Amino acid sequence: MPGFELFDQKEIDALADVIKRKVVHRYSFQGVREGIYRVAEFEDAFAKRVGAKYALGVSSGSAALYVGLKALGIGPGDEIITSAFTFIASIEAILECGAVPVLGDIDESLNLDPTSVESLITDRTKAIMPVHMFGAAADMDAFREICDLHGLYLIEDACQAVGATYKGKACGGLGMWGAFSFDPYKVITVGEGGMIFTDDEELYKKMEYYHDHGHIHNASIERGAEGKACLGFNFRMSELQGALGLVQLSKLDLAIESQKKNKRKILEAIGDVEGVSLRDLPDRDGEIASHLVLILPDGDAAKRFKKACIDAGAGCSILSDNTWHYAKHWVTLREGKYYSRTRCPFDCPYAEDMPLYRPIEWTQTDEILTRSVMFPIDVVVDDARIERLVSAINAGIKAAL
């Protein structure tokens, strides 16, 4: 992590090919594009890998979440249960539909805790959306059981878990739909971009129509003559992104294996230490090893650990301080600062009980994150750097315990 670590001449050649042919739009210009559709190739290749019938390339992971929700008909007052520890796009996509994000606690997997979900379900709940944080799957069997019991959609925010698996099945293909992100921080990247996967043909068609102004796509006729199924918006992926994505996809296994090897070297060098634990993952073999998280006995130990690591030349973060991923820090969410006429749940006739989005709602999450420290794992790491990291972690453990 990130995927651009593996950029080489293959990516350059793929982009140059698109530029030379002068066709960057994924749908138009049938007369000059020689039957070449790079985004469609990227979708087909990824759908095959995930084991899904359909894949739709879009402009970002955020767009993937939003388009998926819109296709399900999620609207004002509907409640979607997701995690208090995620990237804010998970929440923004729900809000943009006029729906209400309901945030549950995490467990020591750092993913949504299934036991925190039951008490959050109301007659307005439409879906549960676990987030596969830091490249490792949530407990999808538990969530599927809950969704089946209550008649809810199970959907996946797999934006941080491209290439991860859960009990032998690819993340992104485990729910009604799943979303990937290919932004610059992901294990493969096209700069910006995302993809949605589903086995439901009707749902896929709604996604496909909506993400491109409602167009009914038919390559045999000109774009302006093909008609429209609905009103929509523009979340298209370009041919440049599709071409880049095809090359990056071919390197995904290499990237994941490299991250796993690097993480394995670190963990073998550290060994088992009483008082220090790893994430409690439901499928450890299926993670992509994009991050190393160590869970310490308490918050003070985590602070001592962090200081010692920094002093030893290898910084880490305490996850409770993570402003990117922890809802505790999202003042704009608590204050309802967003531009929409339908501002559920803040000024909304459909929402009776508004979540406060205050840290007191996630005491379990805060307790776990306060004692969790994190190191990103890169794809390309030399032995000297691993040795420095191991030395710093050992210094951190000594200081913490």
C-alpha positions in Angstrom: 0.0 0.0 0.0 -0.3 2.2 -2.0 -0.6 0.8 -5.5 1.5 3.5 -7.2 4.5 1.8 -5.6 4.4 -0.7 -8.4 3.9 1.8 -11.3 6.3 1.1 -14.2 6.4 1.2 -18.0 3.3 -1.0 -18.2 1.1 1.8 -16.8 2.8 4.3 -19.0 2.2 2.2 -22.1 -1.5 1.6 -21.2 -2.1 5.3 -20.7 -0.2 6.2 -23.9 -2.3 3.7 -25.9 -5.5 5.5 -24.8 -4.0 8.9 -25.6 -2.8 7.8 -29.1 -6.2 6.5 -30.0 -7.7 9.8 -28.7 -10.8 8.1 -27.1 -11.0 8.8 -23.4 -14.8 8.5 -23.0 -15.9 5.1 -21.9 -19.1 5.0 -24.1 -18.9 7.5 -27.0 -17.0 7.6 -30.3 -17.9 4.1 -31.6 -16.8 4.9 -35.1 -13.1 5.5 -34.2 -12.5 3.5 -31.1 -11.9 0.2 -33.0 -14.1 -1.8 -30.6 -11.8 -1.1 -27.6 -13.5 -0.4 -24.3 -10.9 -0.4 -21.5 -13.4 0.4 -18.6 -15.6 -2.5 -19.7 -12.5 -4.8 -19.8 -11.6 -3.6 -16.3 -15.1 -4.3 -15.1 -15.2 -7.8 -16.6 -11.8 -8.7 -15.3 -12.6 -7.6 -11.8 -16.1 -9.1 -11.7 -14.5 -12.4 -12.6 -12.0 -12.1 -9.8 -14.6 -11.1 -7.2 -17.0 -13.8 -8.4 -19.8 -11.3 -9.1 -22.0 -11.3 -12.2 -21.8 -7.6 -12.7 -19.3 -4.8 -12.0 -19.7 -1.1 -12.6 -16.7 1.3 -12.7 -17.3 4.7 -11.3 -15.4 7.9 -10.6 -14.5 7.1 -6.9 -15.1 4.8 -4.0 -17.4 7.5 -2.6 -19.4 7.4 -5.8 -19.6 3.6 -5.6 -21.2 3.8 -2.2 -23.7 6.6 -3.2 -24.7 5.0 -6.5 -25.3 1.6 -4.8 -27.5 3.3 -2.2 -29.5 5.2 -4.8 -30.1 2.0 -6.8 -31.6 0.4 -3.7 -34.0 3.3 -3.4 -32.5 4.5 -0.1 -34.1 7.9 0.7 -35.2 10.4 3.4 -35.6 9.0 6.8 -34.2 5.5 5.9 -31.7 4.3 8.4 -28.4 2.6 7.5 -26.3 1.0 10.3 -22.6 1.3 9.8 -19.4 1.8 11.8 -18.2 4.7 13.9 -14.7 3.8 12.7 -14.6 4.2 8.9 -13.8 6.9 6.3 -16.3 9.7 6.3 -17.4 8.9 2.7 -19.4 6.0 4.2 -21.4 8.5 6.1 -21.6 11.1 3.4 -23.0 8.7 0.9 -25.9 7.9 3.3 -26.5 11.6 4.0 -26.6 12.5 0.3 -29.5 10.1 -0.1 -31.4 11.9 2.6 -31.0 8.9 4.8 -29.8 8.6 8.4 -26.4 7.1 9.3 -26.7 5.1 12.5 -23.2 4.4 13.9 -22.4 1.2 15.9 -19.4 0.2 18.0 -16.4 -1.7 16.7 -14.9 -4.8 18.3 -11.2 -5.8 18.4 -11.3 -6.6 14.7 -11.7 -2.8 14.3 -14.8 -3.6 12.2 -18.4 -3.1 13.2 -19.4 -5.3 16.1 -22.3 -7.5 15.3 -23.4 -7.5 18.9 -23.8 -3.7 18.8 -26.1 -3.8 15.9 -29.3 -5.5 17.2 -30.1 -2.6 19.6 -29.8 -0.1 16.8 -32.4 -1.7 14.5 -35.7 0.2 14.2 -38.6 0.0 11.8 -36.8 2.6 9.7 -33.6 0.5 9.2 -33.1 -0.6 5.6 -29.6 -1.9 5.5 -26.5 -2.9 7.5 -23.2 -1.7 5.9 -20.1 -3.2 7.6 -16.8 -1.6 6.6 -13.8 -3.9 6.0 -11.3 -1.6 7.8 -7.6 -1.7 7.0 -7.9 -4.5 4.5 -9.6 -7.2 6.7 -13.1 -8.5 6.4 -15.8 -7.9 9.0 -17.8 -10.9 10.4 -20.1 -11.2 7.4 -21.7 -14.5 8.6 -23.0 -12.7 11.7 -24.3 -9.8 9.7 -26.0 -12.0 7.2 -27.8 -13.8 10.0 -29.0 -10.5 11.4 -30.1 -9.1 8.0 -32.0 -12.3 7.2 -33.7 -12.2 10.6 -34.9 -8.6 10.2 -35.4 -8.5 6.4 -32.5 -6.0 5.8 -30.1 -5.4 3.0 -26.5 -6.5 3.7 -24.2 -4.2 1.8 -20.4 -3.9 1.9 -18.1 -0.9 2.2 -15.1 -2.8 0.9 -13.3 0.3 -0.2 -10.3 -0.4 2.0 -10.2 -4.1 1.3 -9.5 -4.5 -2.4 -8.3 -8.1 -2.8 -9.3 -9.3 0.6 -11.3 -12.5 1.2 -13.6 -13.9 3.8 -13.7 -17.6 4.2 -12.5 -18.1 0.6 -14.8 -15.6 -1.0 -13.8 -12.2 -2.2 -14.8 -9.1 -0.3 -17.1 -6.9 -2.4 -19.1 -9.9 -3.5 -20.5 -10.9 -0.1 -23.6 -8.7 0.1 -26.4 -7.2 -2.1 -23.6 -5.1 -3.4 -20.1 -4.2 -2.5 -18.0 -1.1 -3.2 -14.2 -0.7 -3.9 -12.0 2.4 -4.0 -9.0 2.9 -6.2 -7.8 6.2 -4.8 -4.1 6.9 -4.3 -4.0 5.2 -0.8 -5.4 1.8 -1.9 -3.4 -1.3 -2.7 -4.2 -0.7 -6.4 -5.0 2.7 -7.7 -6.1 4.6 -10.8 -5.7 8.0 -9.2 -9.4 8.3 -8.4 -12.0 5.7 -9.1 -14.2 3.0 -7.7 -16.2 -0.1 -8.6 -19.5 -1.7 -7.5 -20.2 -5.4 -7.6 -23.6 -7.2 -7.5 -25.2 -10.4 -8.7 -28.6 -8.7 -9.1 -29.3 -7.8 -12.7 -32.1 -5.3 -12.0 -30.0 -3.6 -9.4 -27.0 -3.4 -11.7 -29.1 -1.9 -14.5 -30.3 0.8 -12.1 -26.7 1.5 -11.1 -25.6 1.6 -14.7 -28.4 4.0 -15.8 -28.1 6.3 -12.8 -24.3 6.7 -12.9 -24.5 8.1 -16.5 -27.5 10.5 -16.6 -29.9 7.6 -17.1 -28.5 6.4 -20.5 -29.6 3.0 -21.7 -26.2 1.9 -23.0 -26.1 0.4 -26.5 -22.8 0.4 -28.3 -24.5 -0.4 -31.6 -26.0 3.1 -31.9 -24.9 6.6 -31.3 -24.9 7.7 -27.7 -27.4 10.5 -28.2 -29.9 8.1 -29.8 -29.9 5.3 -27.3 -32.6 6.8 -25.0 -32.8 7.1 -21.2 -34.3 5.0 -18.5 -34.3 7.7 -15.8 -32.8 10.8 -14.5 -29.3 10.3 -13.1 -26.0 12.0 -12.6 -22.4 11.7 -13.9 -20.1 9.3 -12.0 -18.5 7.7 -15.0 -15.0 6.2 -15.1 -12.8 7.3 -18.0 -10.9 5.1 -20.4 -7.6 6.3 -18.9 -8.7 5.0 -15.5 -9.9 1.7 -17.1 -6.5 1.2 -18.9 -4.6 2.0 -15.7 -6.8 -0.3 -13.7 -6.3 -3.3 -16.0 -2.5 -3.1 -15.4 -2.9 -2.5 -11.7 -5.3 -5.4 -11.4 -2.6 -7.6 -12.9 -0.3 -6.6 -10.1 -2.8 -7.0 -7.2 -1.7 -10.5 -6.2 1.9 -9.4 -6.2 1.1 -6.4 -4.1 -0.9 -8.4 -1.5 1.7 -11.1 -1.3 4.5 -8.5 -0.8 2.5 -6.8 2.0 1.9 -10.2 3.7 5.6 -11.1 3.5 6.6 -7.7 4.9 4.1 -8.0 7.8 5.1 -11.6 8.4 8.8 -10.6 8.8 7.9 -8.0 11.3 5.7 -10.2 13.4 8.2 -13.1 13.3 10.9 -10.8 14.5 8.8 -9.4 17.4 7.4 -12.8 18.5 4.6 -13.3 20.9 4.5 -10.7 23.7 2.2 -11.1 26.7 0.0 -7.9 26.9 0.2 -7.1 23.2 -2.3 -8.6 20.8 -3.2 -8.3 17.1 -6.7 -7.5 15.7 -9.2 -10.3 16.4 -10.1 -11.0 12.8 -12.8 -13.4 11.7 -10.5 -14.5 8.8 -6.9 -13.6 9.4 -5.7 -15.4 6.2 -8.0 -13.3 4.1 -6.6 -9.9 5.0 -4.4 -8.0 2.5 -1.9 -7.0 5.3 -2.0 -3.3 4.4 -1.7 -2.3 8.1 -0.1 -3.7 11.3 -2.2 -2.9 14.4 -1.0 -3.7 17.9 -3.5 -3.6 20.8 -2.0 -2.7 24.1 -3.4 -3.0 27.7 -4.5 0.6 28.0 -4.3 4.1 26.7 -1.3 5.1 28.8 0.6 2.1 27.5 -0.2 3.1 23.9 1.1 6.6 24.6 4.4 5.3 26.0 4.6 2.9 23.0 4.1 5.7 20.5 6.7 8.0 22.1 9.3 5.2 22.3 8.7 4.3 18.6 9.1 7.9 17.5 12.3 8.3 19.6 13.6 5.1 17.9 12.9 6.5 14.4 9.7 4.8 13.4 6.4 6.7 14.0 3.0 5.2 14.5 -0.4 6.5 15.3 -2.8 5.8 18.1 -6.1 5.1 16.4 -8.3 7.1 18.8 -6.5 10.2 17.5 -7.2 9.3 13.9 -9.2 12.2 12.5 -9.6 10.5 9.1 -11.5 7.4 10.4 -13.0 8.0 13.8 -16.4 9.7 14.0 -15.4 11.2 17.4 -13.5 13.9 15.5 -16.1 14.8 12.8 -17.4 18.1 14.1 -19.1 18.8 10.7 -21.2 15.6 11.2 -22.3 16.5 14.7 -23.2 20.0 13.6 -24.9 19.0 10.4 -22.8 21.2 8.2 -23.6 20.0 4.7 -25.4 21.5 1.7 -28.6 19.7 1.0 -32.2 20.7 1.1 -33.2 17.4 2.7 -31.0 17.5 5.7 -31.9 14.3 7.4 -31.5 13.7 10.3 -30.8 17.3 11.3 -33.8 19.1 9.9 -36.0 16.3 8.7 -39.7 15.4 9.2 -38.9 11.7 8.5 -36.4 11.3 11.4 -38.0 11.1 14.9 -34.9 10.4 17.0 -31.8 12.1 15.7 -28.4 10.4 16.6 -26.2 12.9 18.4 -23.0 11.6 16.8 -21.1 12.2 20.1 -18.2 10.1 21.4 -20.3 9.1 24.4 -22.3 6.9 22.0 -19.2 4.8 21.2 -17.6 4.0 24.6 -16.5 0.5 23.4 -15.0 1.9 20.3 -13.1 4.6 22.2 -11.8 2.1 24.7 -10.4 -0.1 21.9 -9.0 2.6 19.7 -7.3 4.4 22.7 -5.1 1.4 23.2 -4.5 0.5 19.5 -1.4 1.6 17.6 -1.0 1.3 13.8 1.7 1.1 11.2 1.0 1.1 7.5 2.7 -1.7 5.5 4.1 -0.7 2.2 4.4 -3.0 -0.8 8.1 -2.2 -1.4 10.2 -2.3 1.8 13.8 -3.2 2.1 15.3 -5.3 4.9 17.0 -2.3 6.5 13.7 -0.5 6.9 12.0 -3.6 8.4 14.9 -3.9 10.9 14.4 -0.3 11.9 10.7 -0.8 12.3 11.2 -4.0 14.4 13.7 -2.2 16.6 11.3 0.7 17.1 8.4 -1.7 17.9 10.6 -3.6 20.4 11.5 -0.3 22.0 7.8 0.7 22.1 6.8 -2.7 23.8 9.6 -2.3 26.4 8.3 1.3 27.2 4.7 0.3 27.2 4.9 -2.8 29.4 
